[in-house]
Amino acid sequence: MPLARRSLMDITAEPFGWRRVHSDTDKVDALLTEQTETAYREAAGHTALATAKNTDVLAVQPGVVDARGRVLADVLYLEGLLAGVRNKGLAPELIKRLEDTVDHGHELTVLLADTIRTTAAAHADGR
């Protein structure tokens, strides 16, 4: 959420790992919409910047390595959430959704690792 739209309570609580929860699906939908809009707004210049910076295959590698690291850290965090949800016997649908998310996240880290390897292999082949 943009800093201007975050409450003082949210800003103060964040360093402690506290987050606001929403029990109303309309509020959840609004939060997800705002999150998506913010991400797309911040990503608007990525294509032009990437086109200018990525002049060869190795130039792509650091960004993909960074992205894989963030994805892996988030997947492991979600895996911990899943373990807690299972241990507490929470809603089976929540467990299923988290399992699917964690599985997909691990698959994404494998694809990103393959992409990183491809940058090195393509460089070695002179492409």
A tleap script that builds the chain and sets N, CA, C and O, in Angstrom:
source leaprc.protein.ff14SB
mol = sequence {
  NMET PRO LEU ALA ARG ARG SER LEU MET ASP
  ILE THR ALA GLU PRO PHE GLY TRP ARG ARG
  VAL HIE SER ASP THR ASP LYS VAL ASP ALA
  LEU LEU THR GLU GLN THR GLU THR ALA TYR
  ARG GLU ALA ALA GLY HIE THR ALA LEU ALA
  THR ALA LYS ASN THR ASP VAL LEU ALA VAL
  GLN PRO GLY VAL VAL ASP ALA ARG GLY ARG
  VAL LEU ALA ASP VAL LEU TYR LEU GLU GLY
  LEU LEU ALA GLY VAL ARG ASN LYS GLY LEU
  ALA PRO GLU LEU ILE LYS ARG LEU GLU ASP
  THR VAL ASP HIE GLY HIE GLU LEU THR VAL
  LEU LEU ALA ASP THR ILE ARG THR THR ALA
  ALA ALA HIE ALA ASP GLY CARG
}
set mol.1.N position { 0.847 -1.163 0.000 }
set mol.1.CA position { 0.000 0.000 0.000 }
set mol.1.C position { 0.898 1.233 0.000 }
set mol.1.O position { 1.885 1.272 0.734 }
set mol.2.N position { 0.575 2.239 -0.808 }
set mol.2.CA position { 1.401 3.441 -0.819 }
set mol.2.C position { 1.448 4.073 0.561 }
set mol.2.O position { 0.476 4.031 1.315 }
set mol.3.N position { 2.601 4.662 0.880 }
set mol.3.CA position { 2.788 5.247 2.197 }
set mol.3.C position { 1.699 6.250 2.537 }
set mol.3.O position { 1.242 6.290 3.679 }
set mol.4.N position { 1.277 7.054 1.586 }
set mol.4.CA position { 0.263 8.075 1.855 }
set mol.4.C position { -1.080 7.470 2.256 }
set mol.4.O position { -1.873 8.123 2.934 }
set mol.5.N position { -1.341 6.250 1.852 }
set mol.5.CA position { -2.630 5.613 2.132 }
set mol.5.C position { -2.574 4.692 3.347 }
set mol.5.O position { -3.603 4.159 3.762 }
set mol.6.N position { -1.401 4.500 3.916 }
set mol.6.CA position { -1.268 3.619 5.071 }
set mol.6.C position { -1.524 4.408 6.341 }
set mol.6.O position { -1.128 5.567 6.465 }
set mol.7.N position { -2.180 3.771 7.265 }
set mol.7.CA position { -2.466 4.446 8.526 }
set mol.7.C position { -1.238 4.426 9.426 }
set mol.7.O position { -0.336 3.606 9.252 }
set mol.8.N position { -1.218 5.332 10.379 }
set mol.8.CA position { -0.134 5.365 11.348 }
set mol.8.C position { -0.070 4.047 12.104 }
set mol.8.O position { 1.015 3.563 12.426 }
set mol.9.N position { -1.225 3.467 12.385 }
set mol.9.CA position { -1.275 2.181 13.086 }
set mol.9.C position { -0.581 1.090 12.256 }
set mol.9.O position { 0.184 0.294 12.799 }
set mol.10.N position { -0.843 1.053 10.952 }
set mol.10.CA position { -0.209 0.060 10.086 }
set mol.10.C position { 1.302 0.256 10.038 }
set mol.10.O position { 2.060 -0.711 10.121 }
set mol.11.N position { 1.738 1.504 9.903 }
set mol.11.CA position { 3.161 1.812 9.820 }
set mol.11.C position { 3.870 1.435 11.120 }
set mol.11.O position { 4.972 0.887 11.090 }
set mol.12.N position { 3.248 1.725 12.248 }
set mol.12.CA position { 3.835 1.430 13.550 }
set mol.12.C position { 3.883 -0.071 13.823 }
set mol.12.O position { 4.856 -0.568 14.390 }
set mol.13.N position { 2.848 -0.784 13.427 }
set mol.13.CA position { 2.747 -2.219 13.717 }
set mol.13.C position { 3.645 -3.070 12.826 }
set mol.13.O position { 4.064 -4.153 13.233 }
set mol.14.N position { 3.946 -2.598 11.614 }
set mol.14.CA position { 4.671 -3.404 10.635 }
set mol.14.C position { 6.013 -3.935 11.120 }
set mol.14.O position { 6.300 -5.110 10.890 }
set mol.15.N position { 6.863 -3.127 11.787 }
set mol.15.CA position { 8.153 -3.674 12.237 }
set mol.15.C position { 8.020 -4.847 13.219 }
set mol.15.O position { 8.954 -5.631 13.385 }
set mol.16.N position { 6.869 -4.959 13.859 }
set mol.16.CA position { 6.649 -6.040 14.811 }
set mol.16.C position { 6.014 -7.272 14.157 }
set mol.16.O position { 5.737 -8.268 14.824 }
set mol.17.N position { 5.792 -7.187 12.854 }
set mol.17.CA position { 5.193 -8.304 12.137 }
set mol.17.C position { 3.691 -8.368 12.262 }
set mol.17.O position { 3.080 -9.369 11.888 }
set mol.18.N position { 3.085 -7.319 12.782 }
set mol.18.CA position { 1.632 -7.291 12.918 }
set mol.18.C position { 1.025 -6.750 11.640 }
set mol.18.O position { 1.557 -5.824 11.029 }
set mol.19.N position { -0.074 -7.326 11.249 }
set mol.19.CA position { -0.787 -6.872 10.059 }
set mol.19.C position { -2.272 -6.774 10.381 }
set mol.19.O position { -2.804 -7.519 11.204 }
set mol.20.N position { -2.908 -5.851 9.718 }
set mol.20.CA position { -4.350 -5.699 9.864 }
set mol.20.C position { -5.037 -6.874 9.159 }
set mol.20.O position { -4.595 -7.303 8.093 }
set mol.21.N position { -6.103 -7.384 9.746 }
set mol.21.CA position { -6.866 -8.465 9.121 }
set mol.21.C position { -8.215 -7.922 8.684 }
set mol.21.O position { -8.733 -6.956 9.243 }
set mol.22.N position { -8.766 -8.568 7.674 }
set mol.22.CA position { -10.057 -8.147 7.122 }
set mol.22.C position { -10.990 -9.350 7.107 }
set mol.22.O position { -10.689 -10.361 6.473 }
set mol.23.N position { -12.108 -9.248 7.794 }
set mol.23.CA position { -13.054 -10.363 7.829 }
set mol.23.C position { -14.179 -10.174 6.820 }
set mol.23.O position { -15.029 -11.052 6.674 }
set mol.24.N position { -14.197 -9.068 6.136 }
set mol.24.CA position { -15.219 -8.748 5.143 }
set mol.24.C position { -14.624 -8.966 3.752 }
set mol.24.O position { -13.589 -8.385 3.427 }
set mol.25.N position { -15.266 -9.794 2.933 }
set mol.25.CA position { -14.714 -10.110 1.613 }
set mol.25.C position { -14.644 -8.883 0.711 }
set mol.25.O position { -13.768 -8.810 -0.151 }
set mol.26.N position { -15.540 -7.921 0.886 }
set mol.26.CA position { -15.466 -6.695 0.088 }
set mol.26.C position { -14.186 -5.925 0.414 }
set mol.26.O position { -13.544 -5.378 -0.483 }
set mol.27.N position { -13.817 -5.880 1.690 }
set mol.27.CA position { -12.586 -5.197 2.082 }
set mol.27.C position { -11.367 -5.960 1.562 }
set mol.27.O position { -10.380 -5.351 1.148 }
set mol.28.N position { -11.436 -7.276 1.585 }
set mol.28.CA position { -10.338 -8.084 1.039 }
set mol.28.C position { -10.193 -7.811 -0.450 }
set mol.28.O position { -9.082 -7.611 -0.942 }
set mol.29.N position { -11.313 -7.800 -1.171 }
set mol.29.CA position { -11.266 -7.523 -2.606 }
set mol.29.C position { -10.695 -6.137 -2.892 }
set mol.29.O position { -9.913 -5.969 -3.828 }
set mol.30.N position { -11.080 -5.144 -2.091 }
set mol.30.CA position { -10.547 -3.790 -2.259 }
set mol.30.C position { -9.040 -3.768 -2.000 }
set mol.30.O position { -8.293 -3.118 -2.730 }
set mol.31.N position { -8.596 -4.476 -0.964 }
set mol.31.CA position { -7.175 -4.559 -0.647 }
set mol.31.C position { -6.405 -5.202 -1.796 }
set mol.31.O position { -5.349 -4.711 -2.195 }
set mol.32.N position { -6.940 -6.307 -2.328 }
set mol.32.CA position { -6.265 -7.003 -3.430 }
set mol.32.C position { -6.220 -6.136 -4.682 }
set mol.32.O position { -5.217 -6.125 -5.394 }
set mol.33.N position { -7.289 -5.418 -4.950 }
set mol.33.CA position { -7.322 -4.519 -6.109 }
set mol.33.C position { -6.287 -3.412 -5.955 }
set mol.33.O position { -5.553 -3.110 -6.895 }
set mol.34.N position { -6.229 -2.814 -4.788 }
set mol.34.CA position { -5.255 -1.754 -4.544 }
set mol.34.C position { -3.834 -2.286 -4.650 }
set mol.34.O position { -2.961 -1.620 -5.207 }
set mol.35.N position { -3.598 -3.475 -4.125 }
set mol.35.CA position { -2.280 -4.096 -4.194 }
set mol.35.C position { -1.869 -4.313 -5.652 }
set mol.35.O position { -0.734 -4.028 -6.034 }
set mol.36.N position { -2.797 -4.815 -6.454 }
set mol.36.CA position { -2.525 -5.064 -7.869 }
set mol.36.C position { -2.252 -3.765 -8.614 }
set mol.36.O position { -1.302 -3.679 -9.392 }
set mol.37.N position { -3.083 -2.758 -8.376 }
set mol.37.CA position { -2.899 -1.464 -9.045 }
set mol.37.C position { -1.558 -0.845 -8.688 }
set mol.37.O position { -0.876 -0.291 -9.551 }
set mol.38.N position { -1.181 -0.937 -7.428 }
set mol.38.CA position { 0.100 -0.382 -6.989 }
set mol.38.C position { 1.255 -1.103 -7.674 }
set mol.38.O position { 2.193 -0.462 -8.146 }
set mol.39.N position { 1.194 -2.417 -7.732 }
set mol.39.CA position { 2.265 -3.192 -8.363 }
set mol.39.C position { 2.397 -2.840 -9.842 }
set mol.39.O position { 3.509 -2.650 -10.336 }
set mol.40.N position { 1.271 -2.752 -10.552 }
set mol.40.CA position { 1.329 -2.412 -11.975 }
set mol.40.C position { 1.813 -0.981 -12.192 }
set mol.40.O position { 2.548 -0.711 -13.141 }
set mol.41.N position { 1.409 -0.077 -11.327 }
set mol.41.CA position { 1.851 1.318 -11.436 }
set mol.41.C position { 3.367 1.399 -11.237 }
set mol.41.O position { 4.054 2.103 -11.977 }
set mol.42.N position { 3.883 0.686 -10.245 }
set mol.42.CA position { 5.320 0.705 -9.977 }
set mol.42.C position { 6.114 -0.013 -11.064 }
set mol.42.O position { 7.286 0.295 -11.282 }
set mol.43.N position { 5.486 -0.963 -11.743 }
set mol.43.CA position { 6.170 -1.734 -12.778 }
set mol.43.C position { 6.088 -1.084 -14.158 }
set mol.43.O position { 6.671 -1.593 -15.115 }
set mol.44.N position { 5.383 0.014 -14.269 }
set mol.44.CA position { 5.137 0.634 -15.576 }
set mol.44.C position { 6.422 0.924 -16.352 }
set mol.44.O position { 6.437 0.777 -17.574 }
set mol.45.N position { 7.474 1.322 -15.693 }
set mol.45.CA position { 8.709 1.655 -16.388 }
set mol.45.C position { 9.677 0.505 -16.553 }
set mol.45.O position { 10.758 0.688 -17.113 }
set mol.46.N position { 9.320 -0.667 -16.083 }
set mol.46.CA position { 10.254 -1.801 -16.113 }
set mol.46.C position { 10.665 -2.197 -17.527 }
set mol.46.O position { 11.832 -2.510 -17.759 }
set mol.47.N position { 9.737 -2.191 -18.467 }
set mol.47.CA position { 10.056 -2.643 -19.824 }
set mol.47.C position { 11.111 -1.746 -20.467 }
set mol.47.O position { 12.089 -2.237 -21.031 }
set mol.48.N position { 10.913 -0.443 -20.381 }
set mol.48.CA position { 11.884 0.476 -20.982 }
set mol.48.C position { 13.241 0.350 -20.305 }
set mol.48.O position { 14.271 0.314 -20.978 }
set mol.49.N position { 13.247 0.284 -18.989 }
set mol.49.CA position { 14.502 0.155 -18.252 }
set mol.49.C position { 15.194 -1.166 -18.584 }
set mol.49.O position { 16.403 -1.201 -18.813 }
set mol.50.N position { 14.422 -2.247 -18.608 }
set mol.50.CA position { 14.999 -3.563 -18.901 }
set mol.50.C position { 15.547 -3.612 -20.324 }
set mol.50.O position { 16.586 -4.226 -20.566 }
set mol.51.N position { 14.868 -2.981 -21.250 }
set mol.51.CA position { 15.344 -2.959 -22.628 }
set mol.51.C position { 16.667 -2.217 -22.726 }
set mol.51.O position { 17.563 -2.630 -23.462 }
set mol.52.N position { 16.788 -1.142 -22.000 }
set mol.52.CA position { 18.028 -0.361 -22.028 }
set mol.52.C position { 19.175 -1.086 -21.321 }
set mol.52.O position { 20.314 -1.042 -21.785 }
set mol.53.N position { 18.882 -1.746 -20.208 }
set mol.53.CA position { 19.931 -2.363 -19.388 }
set mol.53.C position { 20.347 -3.748 -19.849 }
set mol.53.O position { 21.519 -4.105 -19.738 }
set mol.54.N position { 19.421 -4.527 -20.358 }
set mol.54.CA position { 19.698 -5.935 -20.658 }
set mol.54.C position { 20.252 -6.090 -22.070 }
set mol.54.O position { 19.549 -6.486 -23.000 }
set mol.55.N position { 21.522 -5.768 -22.197 }
set mol.55.CA position { 22.166 -5.783 -23.509 }
set mol.55.C position { 22.715 -7.145 -23.904 }
set mol.55.O position { 23.031 -7.369 -25.072 }
set mol.56.N position { 22.834 -8.063 -22.939 }
set mol.56.CA position { 23.253 -9.439 -23.236 }
set mol.56.C position { 22.645 -10.375 -22.185 }
set mol.56.O position { 22.017 -9.922 -21.228 }
set mol.57.N position { 22.836 -11.671 -22.374 }
set mol.57.CA position { 22.171 -12.648 -21.496 }
set mol.57.C position { 22.629 -12.540 -20.051 }
set mol.57.O position { 21.831 -12.761 -19.141 }
set mol.58.N position { 23.883 -12.207 -19.818 }
set mol.58.CA position { 24.357 -12.107 -18.443 }
set mol.58.C position { 23.783 -10.889 -17.718 }
set mol.58.O position { 23.699 -10.882 -16.490 }
set mol.59.N position { 23.395 -9.879 -18.456 }
set mol.59.CA position { 22.791 -8.700 -17.830 }
set mol.59.C position { 21.431 -9.035 -17.211 }
set mol.59.O position { 20.979 -8.360 -16.286 }
set mol.60.N position { 20.799 -10.063 -17.719 }
set mol.60.CA position { 19.492 -10.495 -17.204 }
set mol.60.C position { 19.642 -11.259 -15.885 }
set mol.60.O position { 18.762 -11.211 -15.025 }
set mol.61.N position { 20.743 -11.945 -15.743 }
set mol.61.CA position { 20.942 -12.869 -14.630 }
set mol.61.C position { 20.750 -12.270 -13.232 }
set mol.61.O position { 20.029 -12.872 -12.437 }
set mol.62.N position { 21.343 -11.136 -12.884 }
set mol.62.CA position { 21.194 -10.628 -11.512 }
set mol.62.C position { 19.740 -10.369 -11.105 }
set mol.62.O position { 19.350 -10.650 -9.972 }
set mol.63.N position { 18.951 -9.841 -12.021 }
set mol.63.CA position { 17.542 -9.588 -11.706 }
set mol.63.C position { 16.773 -10.869 -11.444 }
set mol.63.O position { 15.930 -10.925 -10.549 }
set mol.64.N position { 17.066 -11.901 -12.229 }
set mol.64.CA position { 16.376 -13.178 -12.044 }
set mol.64.C position { 16.842 -13.839 -10.746 }
set mol.64.O position { 16.042 -14.447 -10.036 }
set mol.65.N position { 18.130 -13.720 -10.438 }
set mol.65.CA position { 18.645 -14.266 -9.177 }
set mol.65.C position { 17.945 -13.577 -7.997 }
set mol.65.O position { 17.520 -14.238 -7.049 }
set mol.66.N position { 17.831 -12.261 -8.064 }
set mol.66.CA position { 17.156 -11.518 -6.992 }
set mol.66.C position { 15.696 -11.942 -6.859 }
set mol.66.O position { 15.203 -12.163 -5.753 }
set mol.67.N position { 15.008 -12.054 -7.997 }
set mol.67.CA position { 13.598 -12.448 -7.968 }
set mol.67.C position { 13.440 -13.843 -7.372 }
set mol.67.O position { 12.536 -14.072 -6.569 }
set mol.68.N position { 14.313 -14.781 -7.758 }
set mol.68.CA position { 14.233 -16.136 -7.207 }
set mol.68.C position { 14.431 -16.114 -5.696 }
set mol.68.O position { 13.730 -16.814 -4.965 }
set mol.69.N position { 15.377 -15.319 -5.230 }
set mol.69.CA position { 15.615 -15.229 -3.790 }
set mol.69.C position { 14.388 -14.725 -3.041 }
set mol.69.O position { 14.042 -15.249 -1.982 }
set mol.70.N position { 13.729 -13.706 -3.593 }
set mol.70.CA position { 12.517 -13.177 -2.951 }
set mol.70.C position { 11.387 -14.196 -2.982 }
set mol.70.O position { 10.685 -14.388 -1.989 }
set mol.71.N position { 11.214 -14.851 -4.135 }
set mol.71.CA position { 10.153 -15.855 -4.255 }
set mol.71.C position { 10.409 -17.004 -3.284 }
set mol.71.O position { 9.492 -17.446 -2.591 }
set mol.72.N position { 11.639 -17.486 -3.231 }
set mol.72.CA position { 11.970 -18.598 -2.340 }
set mol.72.C position { 11.709 -18.224 -0.885 }
set mol.72.O position { 11.130 -19.009 -0.134 }
set mol.73.N position { 12.130 -17.038 -0.491 }
set mol.73.CA position { 11.885 -16.597 0.891 }
set mol.73.C position { 10.385 -16.532 1.183 }
set mol.73.O position { 9.942 -16.942 2.256 }
set mol.74.N position { 9.613 -16.024 0.241 }
set mol.74.CA position { 8.159 -15.942 0.441 }
set mol.74.C position { 7.514 -17.319 0.482 }
set mol.74.O position { 6.594 -17.554 1.266 }
set mol.75.N position { 7.994 -18.231 -0.362 }
set mol.75.CA position { 7.437 -19.589 -0.372 }
set mol.75.C position { 7.732 -20.288 0.953 }
set mol.75.O position { 6.870 -20.978 1.496 }
set mol.76.N position { 8.939 -20.113 1.470 }
set mol.76.CA position { 9.266 -20.738 2.746 }
set mol.76.C position { 8.453 -20.129 3.883 }
set mol.76.O position { 8.073 -20.831 4.821 }
set mol.77.N position { 8.187 -18.843 3.807 }
set mol.77.CA position { 7.300 -18.201 4.787 }
set mol.77.C position { 5.903 -18.819 4.705 }
set mol.77.O position { 5.304 -19.154 5.727 }
set mol.78.N position { 5.392 -18.968 3.479 }
set mol.78.CA position { 4.066 -19.569 3.299 }
set mol.78.C position { 4.047 -21.024 3.747 }
set mol.78.O position { 3.033 -21.505 4.251 }
set mol.79.N position { 5.151 -21.719 3.569 }
set mol.79.CA position { 5.253 -23.107 4.038 }
set mol.79.C position { 5.125 -23.156 5.563 }
set mol.79.O position { 4.491 -24.059 6.110 }
set mol.80.N position { 5.726 -22.186 6.237 }
set mol.80.CA position { 5.581 -22.087 7.689 }
set mol.80.C position { 4.141 -21.798 8.092 }
set mol.80.O position { 3.626 -22.379 9.048 }
set mol.81.N position { 3.492 -20.890 7.352 }
set mol.81.CA position { 2.068 -20.628 7.613 }
set mol.81.C position { 1.251 -21.899 7.443 }
set mol.81.O position { 0.376 -22.202 8.255 }
set mol.82.N position { 1.542 -22.636 6.384 }
set mol.82.CA position { 0.825 -23.882 6.117 }
set mol.82.C position { 0.995 -24.862 7.267 }
set mol.82.O position { 0.029 -25.496 7.691 }
set mol.83.N position { 2.204 -24.989 7.769 }
set mol.83.CA position { 2.440 -25.895 8.902 }
set mol.83.C position { 1.612 -25.469 10.110 }
set mol.83.O position { 1.019 -26.305 10.792 }
set mol.84.N position { 1.575 -24.170 10.368 }
set mol.84.CA position { 0.770 -23.673 11.490 }
set mol.84.C position { -0.711 -23.913 11.298 }
set mol.84.O position { -1.413 -24.276 12.242 }
set mol.85.N position { -1.192 -23.711 10.082 }
set mol.85.CA position { -2.608 -23.926 9.776 }
set mol.85.C position { -2.965 -25.402 9.955 }
set mol.85.O position { -4.012 -25.739 10.509 }
set mol.86.N position { -2.077 -26.269 9.477 }
set mol.86.CA position { -2.307 -27.712 9.649 }
set mol.86.C position { -2.304 -28.092 11.130 }
set mol.86.O position { -3.185 -28.817 11.593 }
set mol.87.N position { -1.311 -27.601 11.867 }
set mol.87.CA position { -1.186 -27.938 13.290 }
set mol.87.C position { -2.390 -27.480 14.097 }
set mol.87.O position { -2.768 -28.123 15.077 }
set mol.88.N position { -2.981 -26.393 13.696 }
set mol.88.CA position { -4.159 -25.872 14.406 }
set mol.88.C position { -5.462 -26.459 13.879 }
set mol.88.O position { -6.530 -26.183 14.424 }
set mol.89.N position { -5.383 -27.272 12.819 }
set mol.89.CA position { -6.577 -27.897 12.264 }
set mol.89.C position { -7.573 -26.887 11.709 }
set mol.89.O position { -8.785 -27.063 11.839 }
set mol.90.N position { -7.055 -25.826 11.088 }
set mol.90.CA position { -7.942 -24.797 10.543 }
set mol.90.C position { -8.650 -25.315 9.292 }
set mol.90.O position { -8.466 -26.468 8.901 }
set mol.91.N position { -9.435 -24.486 8.685 }
set mol.91.CA position { -10.323 -24.863 7.572 }
set mol.91.C position { -9.606 -25.680 6.496 }
set mol.91.O position { -8.559 -25.263 6.002 }
set mol.92.N position { -10.159 -26.839 6.128 }
set mol.92.CA position { -9.541 -27.672 5.091 }
set mol.92.C position { -9.344 -26.936 3.764 }
set mol.92.O position { -8.354 -27.174 3.073 }
set mol.93.N position { -10.266 -26.049 3.401 }
set mol.93.CA position { -10.127 -25.294 2.152 }
set mol.93.C position { -8.911 -24.362 2.220 }
set mol.93.O position { -8.214 -24.181 1.222 }
set mol.94.N position { -8.659 -23.775 3.386 }
set mol.94.CA position { -7.485 -22.927 3.566 }
set mol.94.C position { -6.212 -23.762 3.429 }
set mol.94.O position { -5.253 -23.339 2.784 }
set mol.95.N position { -6.209 -24.940 4.033 }
set mol.95.CA position { -5.054 -25.836 3.931 }
set mol.95.C position { -4.797 -26.187 2.472 }
set mol.95.O position { -3.656 -26.139 2.012 }
set mol.96.N position { -5.839 -26.535 1.751 }
set mol.96.CA position { -5.710 -26.904 0.335 }
set mol.96.C position { -5.161 -25.741 -0.486 }
set mol.96.O position { -4.265 -25.935 -1.307 }
set mol.97.N position { -5.688 -24.534 -0.274 }
set mol.97.CA position { -5.218 -23.362 -1.021 }
set mol.97.C position { -3.754 -23.062 -0.709 }
set mol.97.O position { -2.976 -22.753 -1.612 }
set mol.98.N position { -3.382 -23.153 0.557 }
set mol.98.CA position { -1.983 -22.919 0.918 }
set mol.98.C position { -1.069 -24.001 0.341 }
set mol.98.O position { 0.034 -23.701 -0.115 }
set mol.99.N position { -1.522 -25.257 0.356 }
set mol.99.CA position { -0.726 -26.339 -0.251 }
set mol.99.C position { -0.492 -26.050 -1.727 }
set mol.99.O position { 0.630 -26.170 -2.219 }
set mol.100.N position { -1.551 -25.671 -2.430 }
set mol.100.CA position { -1.430 -25.356 -3.859 }
set mol.100.C position { -0.475 -24.190 -4.079 }
set mol.100.O position { 0.346 -24.214 -4.996 }
set mol.101.N position { -0.586 -23.176 -3.234 }
set mol.101.CA position { 0.265 -21.994 -3.359 }
set mol.101.C position { 1.726 -22.346 -3.118 }
set mol.101.O position { 2.602 -21.917 -3.868 }
set mol.102.N position { 1.991 -23.123 -2.078 }
set mol.102.CA position { 3.366 -23.521 -1.762 }
set mol.102.C position { 3.931 -24.389 -2.894 }
set mol.102.O position { 5.071 -24.189 -3.313 }
set mol.103.N position { 3.148 -25.340 -3.386 }
set mol.103.CA position { 3.610 -26.186 -4.496 }
set mol.103.C position { 3.944 -25.335 -5.720 }
set mol.103.O position { 4.988 -25.518 -6.347 }
set mol.104.N position { 3.057 -24.413 -6.051 }
set mol.104.CA position { 3.269 -23.537 -7.207 }
set mol.104.C position { 4.510 -22.667 -6.990 }
set mol.104.O position { 5.298 -22.458 -7.912 }
set mol.105.N position { 4.672 -22.168 -5.778 }
set mol.105.CA position { 5.842 -21.349 -5.471 }
set mol.105.C position { 7.137 -22.107 -5.640 }
set mol.105.O position { 8.108 -21.576 -6.178 }
set mol.106.N position { 7.158 -23.364 -5.177 }
set mol.106.CA position { 8.362 -24.176 -5.356 }
set mol.106.C position { 8.624 -24.430 -6.840 }
set mol.106.O position { 9.773 -24.415 -7.281 }
set mol.107.N position { 7.562 -24.664 -7.606 }
set mol.107.CA position { 7.718 -24.838 -9.058 }
set mol.107.C position { 8.288 -23.569 -9.690 }
set mol.107.O position { 9.132 -23.642 -10.584 }
set mol.108.N position { 7.827 -22.413 -9.228 }
set mol.108.CA position { 8.331 -21.148 -9.755 }
set mol.108.C position { 9.819 -20.987 -9.441 }
set mol.108.O position { 10.572 -20.503 -10.286 }
set mol.109.N position { 10.258 -21.383 -8.243 }
set mol.109.CA position { 11.684 -21.258 -7.920 }
set mol.109.C position { 12.532 -22.167 -8.814 }
set mol.109.O position { 13.655 -21.813 -9.175 }
set mol.110.N position { 11.996 -23.334 -9.168 }
set mol.110.CA position { 12.712 -24.241 -10.083 }
set mol.110.C position { 12.815 -23.598 -11.471 }
set mol.110.O position { 13.877 -23.622 -12.092 }
set mol.111.N position { 11.709 -23.024 -11.951 }
set mol.111.CA position { 11.733 -22.363 -13.263 }
set mol.111.C position { 12.706 -21.187 -13.282 }
set mol.111.O position { 13.422 -20.979 -14.262 }
set mol.112.N position { 12.726 -20.429 -12.201 }
set mol.112.CA position { 13.658 -19.304 -12.127 }
set mol.112.C position { 15.105 -19.792 -12.091 }
set mol.112.O position { 15.977 -19.197 -12.724 }
set mol.113.N position { 15.361 -20.868 -11.354 }
set mol.113.CA position { 16.711 -21.436 -11.326 }
set mol.113.C position { 17.123 -21.904 -12.718 }
set mol.113.O position { 18.264 -21.699 -13.131 }
set mol.114.N position { 16.201 -22.529 -13.437 }
set mol.114.CA position { 16.483 -22.954 -14.811 }
set mol.114.C position { 16.788 -21.750 -15.705 }
set mol.114.O position { 17.661 -21.815 -16.570 }
set mol.115.N position { 16.072 -20.669 -15.492 }
set mol.115.CA position { 16.312 -19.447 -16.261 }
set mol.115.C position { 17.705 -18.899 -15.972 }
set mol.115.O position { 18.410 -18.460 -16.880 }
set mol.116.N position { 18.092 -18.928 -14.707 }
set mol.116.CA position { 19.428 -18.455 -14.323 }
set mol.116.C position { 20.500 -19.317 -14.982 }
set mol.116.O position { 21.480 -18.798 -15.518 }
set mol.117.N position { 20.311 -20.626 -14.940 }
set mol.117.CA position { 21.269 -21.529 -15.598 }
set mol.117.C position { 21.329 -21.261 -17.099 }
set mol.117.O position { 22.395 -21.334 -17.712 }
set mol.118.N position { 20.186 -20.952 -17.676 }
set mol.118.CA position { 20.136 -20.673 -19.131 }
set mol.118.C position { 20.953 -19.447 -19.480 }
set mol.118.O position { 21.582 -19.408 -20.538 }
set mol.119.N position { 20.957 -18.437 -18.607 }
set mol.119.CA position { 21.765 -17.245 -18.914 }
set mol.119.C position { 23.248 -17.612 -18.991 }
set mol.119.O position { 23.963 -17.140 -19.875 }
set mol.120.N position { 23.699 -18.446 -18.072 }
set mol.120.CA position { 25.112 -18.845 -18.095 }
set mol.120.C position { 25.413 -19.731 -19.294 }
set mol.120.O position { 26.442 -19.571 -19.949 }
set mol.121.N position { 24.510 -20.669 -19.580 }
set mol.121.CA position { 24.730 -21.573 -20.722 }
set mol.121.C position { 24.720 -20.803 -22.043 }
set mol.121.O position { 25.553 -21.057 -22.913 }
set mol.122.N position { 23.795 -19.877 -22.196 }
set mol.122.CA position { 23.718 -19.100 -23.431 }
set mol.122.C position { 24.969 -18.232 -23.592 }
set mol.122.O position { 25.468 -18.047 -24.702 }
set mol.123.N position { 25.461 -17.708 -22.486 }
set mol.123.CA position { 26.689 -16.911 -22.547 }
set mol.123.C position { 27.869 -17.783 -22.979 }
set mol.123.O position { 28.679 -17.386 -23.816 }
set mol.124.N position { 27.949 -18.983 -22.386 }
set mol.124.CA position { 29.038 -19.904 -22.725 }
set mol.124.C position { 28.987 -20.310 -24.192 }
set mol.124.O position { 30.022 -20.535 -24.818 }
set mol.125.N position { 27.765 -20.402 -24.739 }
set mol.125.CA position { 27.597 -20.771 -26.154 }
set mol.125.C position { 27.794 -19.575 -27.079 }
set mol.125.O position { 27.761 -19.714 -28.302 }
set mol.126.N position { 27.997 -18.403 -26.489 }
set mol.126.CA position { 28.230 -17.205 -27.301 }
set mol.126.C position { 26.967 -16.592 -27.876 }
set mol.126.O position { 27.021 -15.864 -28.867 }
set mol.127.N position { 25.824 -16.885 -27.254 }
set mol.127.CA position { 24.562 -16.315 -27.787 }
set mol.127.C position { 24.204 -15.044 -27.095 }
set mol.127.O position { 23.183 -14.435 -27.414 }
savepdb mol mol.pdb
quit
